Amino acid sequence: MNGSRASDLLGQILERTRLRGQLYCRTVVRAPWGLRFPPTAVATIHLVISGSGHLAQGRQVIALGPGDVVLLPRGDGHSLSDAPRTPKVPLEQWLAERGDAPVHVPGGTGAESRFLCGFFTFDEPMAHPVLRLLPERVHLRGDSEAVRAMLPTVALLEQEYERAERGVSVVVSRLLDVLLVQVLRAWADAQPPGEAGWLGALGDRTLASALGWMHSEPGRDWSVDELARRAGTSRATLARRFAAEVGMAPHAYLTRLRMQEAAVQLRQGDEGLAAIAARVGYDSEFAFNRAFRRFMGMPPGVYRRHARS
C-alpha cells in the first residue's frame, strides 16, 4: 500500500459513508436577535462571517467572534443570539417565512452580524465513524492559525451562495466538505496524544500504514505481526503505539471496522447475511450475527430493515 492511500483514509471514509454538506442559510442580523435550533439527526456548522454572538448548548454559553467556526457533530439542540438572555425565534418558524435573498432575522437596529449555517448528512443511521470521535462541540477561534487557513474556503462559500449561479448547490456542498476536512484536521492536530482516536493516528506514518492495510482488506485475518511487518516496525512497538493513539488494540479496531463495513453492505446491497459475513471475515453466519448484535445493538437483519425504512 502506498503512503498516499494510507494517509487519505479520512477521505475514503467520508466518501464511503456519503457524508455531504448543505448550506441552508446566510443570516444577517441586528441586535437584539435570537434563533433557536432544535435537535437534529445531522451535524450542524455555524460560521461567523462578521460581528459576534453567543451560542447556548444546554447550560453552556460561549461567546462567538468574527471568523469563529463551530461544529456540533451530534446535532444537539442549541441557540444563537446577540446576548444570552435575548428571546429566540424557533428555526422552523423563521425558515417558513424566509425568501431566497439573504435572510434578516427579526431583531433591532443594533450592531450587525453575518452568519453562514449549514449541516452534514451521511449514510449512517448509527453514529458516524468520524463524527463519533469528536466532542459535543468543536469551536475554532477566528484568530487561530487553523481558521486563517480556512478563510479562502469560507470566502468562496459566501461568494457562491450570494451569486447563486448555475450549479451552486453542488459547489456549495463540495466547499462545505472541504471545510469539514479542514475542521477535522485542526481539531485532531490540537489534541494530546491518544485523544483524537484513529483520526489523530493518521498523522503517524506507521499507524497510518497499519490502518490503511486493515481498511483495504477488512475481511482478512490480520495479525499484529503481519501489520507490523508491513508498517516497517516491531510487533511490540505497533501494539503499544496503536493502543496509545487509537485507544484500542488492533484486533478491537479491526472488529469495529468489520461491523461498519457490514453495516454499509446491509444498507446498500441485497446480498444475504452469509455472503456479507464472509466478506467481513466471519466463517459462520452465527458468529457474524453475534458480533454484529454486540456492536450495533441489534441483529443484522433488523438493522437492514430499520436502515431502509
C-alpha positions as YAML, in Angstrom:
chain: A
units: angstrom
residues:
- id: 1
  name: MET
  ca: [0.00, 0.00, 0.00]
- id: 2
  name: ASN
  ca: [1.39, 3.39, -0.91]
- id: 3
  name: GLY
  ca: [1.60, 6.21, 1.61]
- id: 4
  name: SER
  ca: [-0.94, 8.43, -0.08]
- id: 5
  name: ARG
  ca: [-3.68, 5.81, 0.16]
- id: 6
  name: ALA
  ca: [-2.93, 5.15, 3.83]
- id: 7
  name: SER
  ca: [-2.87, 8.82, 4.71]
- id: 8
  name: ASP
  ca: [-6.16, 9.52, 2.90]
- id: 9
  name: LEU
  ca: [-8.26, 7.14, 4.98]
- id: 10
  name: LEU
  ca: [-10.27, 10.11, 6.19]
- id: 11
  name: GLY
  ca: [-11.26, 10.98, 2.64]
- id: 12
  name: GLN
  ca: [-12.09, 7.36, 1.87]
- id: 13
  name: ILE
  ca: [-14.33, 7.04, 4.92]
- id: 14
  name: LEU
  ca: [-16.15, 10.31, 4.20]
- id: 15
  name: GLU
  ca: [-16.78, 9.14, 0.63]
- id: 16
  name: ARG
  ca: [-17.78, 5.65, 1.75]
- id: 17
  name: THR
  ca: [-20.42, 7.00, 4.14]
- id: 18
  name: ARG
  ca: [-21.55, 9.62, 1.60]
- id: 19
  name: LEU
  ca: [-21.16, 12.48, 4.03]
- id: 20
  name: ARG
  ca: [-22.24, 15.69, 2.29]
- id: 21
  name: GLY
  ca: [-22.58, 19.27, 3.42]
- id: 22
  name: GLN
  ca: [-25.53, 21.53, 2.69]
- id: 23
  name: LEU
  ca: [-25.78, 25.24, 3.35]
- id: 24
  name: TYR
  ca: [-29.26, 26.30, 4.30]
- id: 25
  name: CYS
  ca: [-28.88, 29.99, 5.04]
- id: 26
  name: ARG
  ca: [-26.79, 33.11, 5.14]
- id: 27
  name: THR
  ca: [-28.15, 35.14, 8.02]
- id: 28
  name: VAL
  ca: [-27.91, 38.90, 8.52]
- id: 29
  name: VAL
  ca: [-28.90, 40.07, 11.99]
- id: 30
  name: ARG
  ca: [-29.01, 43.25, 14.04]
- id: 31
  name: ALA
  ca: [-29.06, 43.21, 17.81]
- id: 32
  name: PRO
  ca: [-31.14, 42.22, 19.62]
- id: 33
  name: TRP
  ca: [-31.78, 38.92, 17.81]
- id: 34
  name: GLY
  ca: [-32.02, 35.20, 18.57]
- id: 35
  name: LEU
  ca: [-32.60, 31.86, 16.82]
- id: 36
  name: ARG
  ca: [-33.39, 28.50, 18.44]
- id: 37
  name: PHE
  ca: [-32.25, 25.34, 16.62]
- id: 38
  name: PRO
  ca: [-33.99, 22.03, 17.51]
- id: 39
  name: PRO
  ca: [-32.09, 18.74, 17.92]
- id: 40
  name: THR
  ca: [-31.46, 17.00, 14.59]
- id: 41
  name: ALA
  ca: [-30.01, 13.75, 13.27]
- id: 42
  name: VAL
  ca: [-27.29, 15.61, 11.36]
- id: 43
  name: ALA
  ca: [-24.16, 17.56, 12.25]
- id: 44
  name: THR
  ca: [-24.55, 21.35, 12.25]
- id: 45
  name: ILE
  ca: [-21.95, 24.01, 11.45]
- id: 46
  name: HIS
  ca: [-22.01, 27.78, 12.03]
- id: 47
  name: LEU
  ca: [-19.56, 30.28, 10.55]
- id: 48
  name: VAL
  ca: [-19.35, 33.82, 11.89]
- id: 49
  name: ILE
  ca: [-18.60, 35.91, 8.80]
- id: 50
  name: SER
  ca: [-18.64, 39.19, 10.70]
- id: 51
  name: GLY
  ca: [-19.84, 40.54, 14.00]
- id: 52
  name: SER
  ca: [-20.41, 38.45, 17.11]
- id: 53
  name: GLY
  ca: [-22.95, 36.41, 19.02]
- id: 54
  name: HIS
  ca: [-23.49, 33.75, 21.67]
- id: 55
  name: LEU
  ca: [-24.12, 30.04, 21.22]
- id: 56
  name: ALA
  ca: [-26.02, 28.29, 24.01]
- id: 57
  name: GLN
  ca: [-25.89, 24.49, 24.21]
- id: 58
  name: GLY
  ca: [-27.54, 23.07, 27.29]
- id: 59
  name: ARG
  ca: [-26.29, 25.18, 30.17]
- id: 60
  name: GLN
  ca: [-23.12, 26.15, 28.36]
- id: 61
  name: VAL
  ca: [-22.87, 29.54, 26.67]
- id: 62
  name: ILE
  ca: [-19.89, 30.52, 24.55]
- id: 63
  name: ALA
  ca: [-19.12, 33.89, 23.02]
- id: 64
  name: LEU
  ca: [-18.51, 33.91, 19.26]
- id: 65
  name: GLY
  ca: [-16.38, 36.44, 17.43]
- id: 66
  name: PRO
  ca: [-15.52, 37.26, 13.82]
- id: 67
  name: GLY
  ca: [-14.29, 34.23, 11.89]
- id: 68
  name: ASP
  ca: [-15.27, 31.68, 14.54]
- id: 69
  name: VAL
  ca: [-16.29, 28.19, 13.34]
- id: 70
  name: VAL
  ca: [-18.50, 25.93, 15.46]
- id: 71
  name: LEU
  ca: [-19.27, 22.31, 14.58]
- id: 72
  name: LEU
  ca: [-21.92, 20.40, 16.55]
- id: 73
  name: PRO
  ca: [-21.27, 16.82, 15.39]
- id: 74
  name: ARG
  ca: [-24.28, 15.24, 17.11]
- id: 75
  name: GLY
  ca: [-26.88, 17.77, 16.04]
- id: 76
  name: ASP
  ca: [-27.67, 18.84, 19.61]
- id: 77
  name: GLY
  ca: [-30.32, 21.48, 20.13]
- id: 78
  name: HIS
  ca: [-28.85, 24.94, 20.63]
- id: 79
  name: SER
  ca: [-29.44, 28.63, 20.07]
- id: 80
  name: LEU
  ca: [-27.66, 31.62, 18.56]
- id: 81
  name: SER
  ca: [-28.28, 35.16, 19.75]
- id: 82
  name: ASP
  ca: [-26.63, 38.52, 20.29]
- id: 83
  name: ALA
  ca: [-26.83, 38.04, 24.07]
- id: 84
  name: PRO
  ca: [-27.68, 35.03, 26.26]
- id: 85
  name: ARG
  ca: [-30.96, 36.49, 27.56]
- id: 86
  name: THR
  ca: [-32.36, 37.65, 24.21]
- id: 87
  name: PRO
  ca: [-35.60, 35.82, 23.21]
- id: 88
  name: LYS
  ca: [-35.11, 33.26, 20.43]
- id: 89
  name: VAL
  ca: [-37.24, 32.66, 17.31]
- id: 90
  name: PRO
  ca: [-37.74, 28.92, 16.53]
- id: 91
  name: LEU
  ca: [-35.78, 27.95, 13.42]
- id: 92
  name: GLU
  ca: [-38.75, 26.24, 11.77]
- id: 93
  name: GLN
  ca: [-40.82, 29.40, 12.09]
- id: 94
  name: TRP
  ca: [-38.08, 31.52, 10.62]
- id: 95
  name: LEU
  ca: [-37.39, 29.11, 7.73]
- id: 96
  name: ALA
  ca: [-41.08, 29.05, 6.84]
- id: 97
  name: GLU
  ca: [-41.02, 32.83, 6.38]
- id: 98
  name: ARG
  ca: [-37.69, 33.19, 4.59]
- id: 99
  name: GLY
  ca: [-37.19, 34.02, 0.90]
- id: 100
  name: ASP
  ca: [-34.30, 33.48, -1.49]
- id: 101
  name: ALA
  ca: [-32.43, 36.63, -0.50]
- id: 102
  name: PRO
  ca: [-30.02, 36.87, 2.45]
- id: 103
  name: VAL
  ca: [-32.26, 36.43, 5.47]
- id: 104
  name: HIS
  ca: [-32.71, 39.08, 8.14]
- id: 105
  name: VAL
  ca: [-33.72, 37.62, 11.47]
- id: 106
  name: PRO
  ca: [-36.29, 39.77, 13.28]
- id: 107
  name: GLY
  ca: [-34.35, 41.98, 15.66]
- id: 108
  name: GLY
  ca: [-33.41, 45.52, 16.41]
- id: 109
  name: THR
  ca: [-31.24, 48.24, 14.96]
- id: 110
  name: GLY
  ca: [-28.04, 47.46, 16.83]
- id: 111
  name: ALA
  ca: [-24.72, 46.03, 15.66]
- id: 112
  name: GLU
  ca: [-24.91, 43.85, 12.55]
- id: 113
  name: SER
  ca: [-23.58, 40.30, 12.33]
- id: 114
  name: ARG
  ca: [-23.50, 37.79, 9.47]
- id: 115
  name: PHE
  ca: [-23.55, 34.00, 9.74]
- id: 116
  name: LEU
  ca: [-23.41, 31.05, 7.38]
- id: 117
  name: CYS
  ca: [-25.24, 27.99, 8.71]
- id: 118
  name: GLY
  ca: [-25.14, 24.50, 7.27]
- id: 119
  name: PHE
  ca: [-25.39, 20.82, 8.08]
- id: 120
  name: PHE
  ca: [-23.86, 17.50, 7.09]
- id: 121
  name: THR
  ca: [-25.91, 14.45, 6.14]
- id: 122
  name: PHE
  ca: [-24.46, 10.97, 5.90]
- id: 123
  name: ASP
  ca: [-25.45, 7.44, 5.02]
- id: 124
  name: GLU
  ca: [-25.02, 6.08, 8.53]
- id: 125
  name: PRO
  ca: [-28.09, 5.52, 10.74]
- id: 126
  name: MET
  ca: [-25.88, 4.92, 13.77]
- id: 127
  name: ALA
  ca: [-23.11, 7.27, 14.93]
- id: 128
  name: HIS
  ca: [-20.82, 8.30, 12.08]
- id: 129
  name: PRO
  ca: [-17.31, 6.72, 12.36]
- id: 130
  name: VAL
  ca: [-15.68, 10.15, 12.03]
- id: 131
  name: LEU
  ca: [-18.12, 12.34, 13.93]
- id: 132
  name: ARG
  ca: [-18.31, 9.92, 16.87]
- id: 133
  name: LEU
  ca: [-14.68, 10.77, 17.64]
- id: 134
  name: LEU
  ca: [-15.49, 14.42, 18.27]
- id: 135
  name: PRO
  ca: [-16.68, 16.10, 21.46]
- id: 136
  name: GLU
  ca: [-20.18, 17.59, 21.64]
- id: 137
  name: ARG
  ca: [-18.82, 20.84, 20.23]
- id: 138
  name: VAL
  ca: [-15.75, 21.84, 18.21]
- id: 139
  name: HIS
  ca: [-15.12, 25.58, 18.48]
- id: 140
  name: LEU
  ca: [-12.31, 27.14, 16.46]
- id: 141
  name: ARG
  ca: [-11.49, 30.78, 17.14]
- id: 142
  name: GLY
  ca: [-11.37, 33.15, 14.20]
- id: 143
  name: ASP
  ca: [-7.95, 34.47, 15.15]
- id: 144
  name: SER
  ca: [-6.36, 30.99, 15.20]
- id: 145
  name: GLU
  ca: [-3.91, 29.84, 12.56]
- id: 146
  name: ALA
  ca: [-6.20, 26.92, 11.68]
- id: 147
  name: VAL
  ca: [-9.14, 29.21, 10.88]
- id: 148
  name: ARG
  ca: [-6.96, 31.63, 8.95]
- id: 149
  name: ALA
  ca: [-6.10, 28.70, 6.68]
- id: 150
  name: MET
  ca: [-9.84, 28.19, 6.08]
- id: 151
  name: LEU
  ca: [-10.53, 31.78, 5.03]
- id: 152
  name: PRO
  ca: [-10.31, 31.08, 1.26]
- id: 153
  name: THR
  ca: [-12.85, 28.24, 1.62]
- id: 154
  name: VAL
  ca: [-15.22, 30.40, 3.68]
- id: 155
  name: ALA
  ca: [-14.88, 33.31, 1.24]
- id: 156
  name: LEU
  ca: [-15.76, 31.03, -1.68]
- id: 157
  name: LEU
  ca: [-18.73, 29.65, 0.24]
- id: 158
  name: GLU
  ca: [-20.18, 33.09, 0.82]
- id: 159
  name: GLN
  ca: [-19.45, 34.16, -2.75]
- id: 160
  name: GLU
  ca: [-21.14, 31.12, -4.26]
- id: 161
  name: TYR
  ca: [-24.15, 31.44, -2.00]
- id: 162
  name: GLU
  ca: [-24.53, 35.14, -2.80]
- id: 163
  name: ARG
  ca: [-24.21, 34.73, -6.57]
- id: 164
  name: ALA
  ca: [-26.47, 31.66, -6.74]
- id: 165
  name: GLU
  ca: [-25.26, 30.80, -10.26]
- id: 166
  name: ARG
  ca: [-25.77, 27.53, -12.15]
- id: 167
  name: GLY
  ca: [-24.67, 24.50, -10.17]
- id: 168
  name: VAL
  ca: [-24.40, 26.47, -6.94]
- id: 169
  name: SER
  ca: [-25.81, 23.65, -4.79]
- id: 170
  name: VAL
  ca: [-23.06, 21.26, -5.92]
- id: 171
  name: VAL
  ca: [-20.29, 23.84, -5.48]
- id: 172
  name: VAL
  ca: [-21.52, 24.84, -2.02]
- id: 173
  name: SER
  ca: [-21.82, 21.20, -0.96]
- id: 174
  name: ARG
  ca: [-18.27, 20.42, -2.04]
- id: 175
  name: LEU
  ca: [-16.90, 23.53, -0.35]
- id: 176
  name: LEU
  ca: [-18.59, 22.51, 2.88]
- id: 177
  name: ASP
  ca: [-16.99, 19.07, 2.51]
- id: 178
  name: VAL
  ca: [-13.60, 20.77, 2.20]
- id: 179
  name: LEU
  ca: [-14.34, 22.91, 5.23]
- id: 180
  name: LEU
  ca: [-15.29, 19.87, 7.30]
- id: 181
  name: VAL
  ca: [-11.99, 18.17, 6.50]
- id: 182
  name: GLN
  ca: [-10.15, 21.36, 7.50]
- id: 183
  name: VAL
  ca: [-12.07, 21.48, 10.78]
- id: 184
  name: LEU
  ca: [-11.32, 17.81, 11.49]
- id: 185
  name: ARG
  ca: [-7.62, 18.32, 10.79]
- id: 186
  name: ALA
  ca: [-7.48, 21.36, 13.04]
- id: 187
  name: TRP
  ca: [-9.23, 19.56, 15.87]
- id: 188
  name: ALA
  ca: [-7.08, 16.42, 15.61]
- id: 189
  name: ASP
  ca: [-3.85, 18.45, 15.48]
- id: 190
  name: ALA
  ca: [-4.82, 20.26, 18.70]
- id: 191
  name: GLN
  ca: [-5.46, 17.08, 20.72]
- id: 192
  name: PRO
  ca: [-2.96, 15.47, 23.11]
- id: 193
  name: PRO
  ca: [-1.58, 12.04, 22.09]
- id: 194
  name: GLY
  ca: [-4.30, 9.41, 22.22]
- id: 195
  name: GLU
  ca: [-7.20, 11.86, 22.46]
- id: 196
  name: ALA
  ca: [-8.13, 12.00, 18.75]
- id: 197
  name: GLY
  ca: [-8.51, 8.25, 18.18]
- id: 198
  name: TRP
  ca: [-7.69, 6.87, 14.74]
- id: 199
  name: LEU
  ca: [-8.12, 10.35, 13.25]
- id: 200
  name: GLY
  ca: [-5.10, 11.54, 15.22]
- id: 201
  name: ALA
  ca: [-3.21, 8.34, 14.42]
- id: 202
  name: LEU
  ca: [-3.34, 9.17, 10.72]
- id: 203
  name: GLY
  ca: [-0.65, 11.77, 11.42]
- id: 204
  name: ASP
  ca: [1.71, 8.92, 12.32]
- id: 205
  name: ARG
  ca: [3.12, 7.26, 9.19]
- id: 206
  name: THR
  ca: [3.49, 3.85, 10.85]
- id: 207
  name: LEU
  ca: [-0.01, 3.81, 12.31]
- id: 208
  name: ALA
  ca: [-1.49, 5.21, 9.10]
- id: 209
  name: SER
  ca: [0.09, 2.32, 7.22]
- id: 210
  name: ALA
  ca: [-1.36, -0.27, 9.61]
- id: 211
  name: LEU
  ca: [-4.79, 1.37, 9.47]
- id: 212
  name: GLY
  ca: [-4.57, 1.54, 5.69]
- id: 213
  name: TRP
  ca: [-3.93, -2.17, 5.36]
- id: 214
  name: MET
  ca: [-6.87, -3.02, 7.60]
- id: 215
  name: HIS
  ca: [-9.19, -0.72, 5.68]
- id: 216
  name: SER
  ca: [-8.06, -2.12, 2.34]
- id: 217
  name: GLU
  ca: [-8.96, -5.71, 3.36]
- id: 218
  name: PRO
  ca: [-11.20, -5.73, 6.44]
- id: 219
  name: GLY
  ca: [-12.14, -9.35, 5.85]
- id: 220
  name: ARG
  ca: [-8.56, -10.55, 6.14]
- id: 221
  name: ASP
  ca: [-7.43, -12.18, 9.38]
- id: 222
  name: TRP
  ca: [-4.81, -9.56, 10.17]
- id: 223
  name: SER
  ca: [-2.34, -10.40, 12.90]
- id: 224
  name: VAL
  ca: [-0.37, -7.73, 14.73]
- id: 225
  name: ASP
  ca: [2.82, -9.40, 13.45]
- id: 226
  name: GLU
  ca: [1.72, -9.05, 9.82]
- id: 227
  name: LEU
  ca: [0.59, -5.45, 10.27]
- id: 228
  name: ALA
  ca: [3.85, -4.57, 11.99]
- id: 229
  name: ARG
  ca: [5.90, -6.15, 9.20]
- id: 230
  name: ARG
  ca: [4.02, -4.20, 6.54]
- id: 231
  name: ALA
  ca: [4.25, -0.98, 8.53]
- id: 232
  name: GLY
  ca: [8.00, -1.45, 8.98]
- id: 233
  name: THR
  ca: [8.11, -1.74, 12.76]
- id: 234
  name: SER
  ca: [8.11, -4.35, 15.51]
- id: 235
  name: ARG
  ca: [5.05, -6.09, 16.89]
- id: 236
  name: ALA
  ca: [5.54, -4.64, 20.35]
- id: 237
  name: THR
  ca: [6.03, -1.11, 19.04]
- id: 238
  name: LEU
  ca: [2.95, -1.24, 16.84]
- id: 239
  name: ALA
  ca: [0.78, -2.71, 19.59]
- id: 240
  name: ARG
  ca: [1.92, -0.08, 22.09]
- id: 241
  name: ARG
  ca: [1.58, 2.90, 19.78]
- id: 242
  name: PHE
  ca: [-1.72, 1.70, 18.32]
- id: 243
  name: ALA
  ca: [-3.30, 1.35, 21.75]
- id: 244
  name: ALA
  ca: [-1.93, 4.71, 22.88]
- id: 245
  name: GLU
  ca: [-3.04, 6.69, 19.81]
- id: 246
  name: VAL
  ca: [-6.16, 4.88, 18.62]
- id: 247
  name: GLY
  ca: [-7.42, 4.00, 22.09]
- id: 248
  name: MET
  ca: [-7.87, 0.27, 21.45]
- id: 249
  name: ALA
  ca: [-5.90, -2.77, 20.34]
- id: 250
  name: PRO
  ca: [-5.54, -3.52, 16.59]
- id: 251
  name: HIS
  ca: [-7.87, -6.52, 16.83]
- id: 252
  name: ALA
  ca: [-10.59, -4.46, 18.53]
- id: 253
  name: TYR
  ca: [-10.28, -1.80, 15.84]
- id: 254
  name: LEU
  ca: [-10.50, -4.46, 13.12]
- id: 255
  name: THR
  ca: [-13.71, -5.80, 14.64]
- id: 256
  name: ARG
  ca: [-15.21, -2.30, 14.70]
- id: 257
  name: LEU
  ca: [-14.13, -1.75, 11.10]
- id: 258
  name: ARG
  ca: [-15.72, -5.04, 10.02]
- id: 259
  name: MET
  ca: [-19.01, -4.11, 11.66]
- id: 260
  name: GLN
  ca: [-19.02, -0.71, 9.98]
- id: 261
  name: GLU
  ca: [-18.33, -2.32, 6.61]
- id: 262
  name: ALA
  ca: [-21.06, -4.88, 7.22]
- id: 263
  name: ALA
  ca: [-23.47, -2.06, 8.05]
- id: 264
  name: VAL
  ca: [-22.69, -0.40, 4.70]
- id: 265
  name: GLN
  ca: [-23.33, -3.68, 2.87]
- id: 266
  name: LEU
  ca: [-26.60, -4.22, 4.72]
- id: 267
  name: ARG
  ca: [-27.84, -0.73, 3.86]
- id: 268
  name: GLN
  ca: [-26.71, -0.57, 0.24]
- id: 269
  name: GLY
  ca: [-26.76, -4.13, -1.08]
- id: 270
  name: ASP
  ca: [-29.09, -7.09, -1.37]
- id: 271
  name: GLU
  ca: [-26.68, -9.92, -0.57]
- id: 272
  name: GLY
  ca: [-27.59, -12.50, 2.03]
- id: 273
  name: LEU
  ca: [-26.12, -12.43, 5.53]
- id: 274
  name: ALA
  ca: [-23.84, -15.40, 4.83]
- id: 275
  name: ALA
  ca: [-22.18, -13.59, 1.92]
- id: 276
  name: ILE
  ca: [-21.73, -10.40, 3.93]
- id: 277
  name: ALA
  ca: [-20.36, -12.38, 6.87]
- id: 278
  name: ALA
  ca: [-17.74, -13.99, 4.64]
- id: 279
  name: ARG
  ca: [-16.75, -10.65, 3.12]
- id: 280
  name: VAL
  ca: [-16.01, -9.15, 6.52]
- id: 281
  name: GLY
  ca: [-14.04, -12.12, 7.80]
- id: 282
  name: TYR
  ca: [-16.51, -14.45, 9.53]
- id: 283
  name: ASP
  ca: [-16.62, -18.17, 8.74]
- id: 284
  name: SER
  ca: [-20.16, -18.61, 10.02]
- id: 285
  name: GLU
  ca: [-23.33, -16.56, 9.85]
- id: 286
  name: PHE
  ca: [-23.91, -17.31, 13.54]
- id: 287
  name: ALA
  ca: [-20.60, -15.75, 14.61]
- id: 288
  name: PHE
  ca: [-21.27, -12.73, 12.42]
- id: 289
  name: ASN
  ca: [-24.77, -12.28, 13.87]
- id: 290
  name: ARG
  ca: [-23.43, -12.43, 17.40]
- id: 291
  name: ALA
  ca: [-20.63, -9.91, 16.72]
- id: 292
  name: PHE
  ca: [-22.91, -7.52, 14.84]
- id: 293
  name: ARG
  ca: [-25.55, -7.58, 17.56]
- id: 294
  name: ARG
  ca: [-22.94, -6.91, 20.23]
- id: 295
  name: PHE
  ca: [-21.55, -3.94, 18.31]
- id: 296
  name: MET
  ca: [-24.71, -2.40, 16.80]
- id: 297
  name: GLY
  ca: [-27.25, -3.37, 19.46]
- id: 298
  name: MET
  ca: [-29.47, -5.34, 17.06]
- id: 299
  name: PRO
  ca: [-29.21, -8.34, 14.68]
- id: 300
  name: PRO
  ca: [-28.09, -7.57, 11.12]
- id: 301
  name: GLY
  ca: [-31.49, -8.44, 9.63]
- id: 302
  name: VAL
  ca: [-33.26, -5.98, 11.94]
- id: 303
  name: TYR
  ca: [-30.61, -3.37, 11.21]
- id: 304
  name: ARG
  ca: [-31.18, -3.74, 7.46]
- id: 305
  name: ARG
  ca: [-34.93, -3.27, 7.82]
- id: 306
  name: HIS
  ca: [-34.54, -0.23, 10.06]
- id: 307
  name: ALA
  ca: [-31.92, 1.37, 7.82]
- id: 308
  name: ARG
  ca: [-34.07, 1.02, 4.72]
- id: 309
  name: SER
  ca: [-37.18, 2.36, 6.40]
...
